Amino acid sequence: MAVILIIIAILFLVLLGWSWNSLGSIDKKEKIKYIIIGLVLTYLLTFIIYAISKIGIQYDNKEAMKMIRTVFVLLFTIVNGYILLPYSFKKIEKIKNEEIEEEKLTRSIIILLIIIVMLLIFESIYLGNLQQGILKMRKF
C-alpha cells in the first residue's frame, strides 16, 4: 500500500507542476486559486464516476470498500487531472491574455464537454470492471 501511495504522490506532484506551467504568465495567487478549484472539481467528477461504477457491486467488507474507493478516487483524480486540467488552464491563460477569439473559445468548450462525457462513460465502465476483478481475485 505504501508503494501505491508514493506513486500517487509523485503523480500528484507532476500534475501540480504541469498545471502550474500551463497557467503561464498568470499571477501566482491566481494560479493557486485555479489549481485548487480545478483539483476540487476533478475530484468531485471522479467521485461521481466512482459512485456510478459502484452500482450493483457488493462488498462484504466495509473497510476494504473504503480502501479501494480511496485509492481509486485518488488515482483517477490525478489521471483525470492530466486529461482535463492542462488543456483547461491553457485556455484560461489565453482568455486572461485576450489571445483567443470567441468562436475558438466556444469550440474549445464543446471539445472539453465531449471529452468529459467520453471520460464519464469509459471510466465508469473501467472502474466497475476493476472493482469486480478485485473482488474476484480476493474475497473481501
BELGITA-V234574 format. One record per helix or strand of 2 or more residues. SS is the DSSP state (alpha for helix, beta for strand). FROM is the first residue (numbers start at 1). TO is the last residue. If there is no record, write none. Layout:
SS/FROM/TO
SS/FROM/TO
//
This chain:
alpha/2/22
alpha/28/53
alpha/62/96
alpha/102/137
//
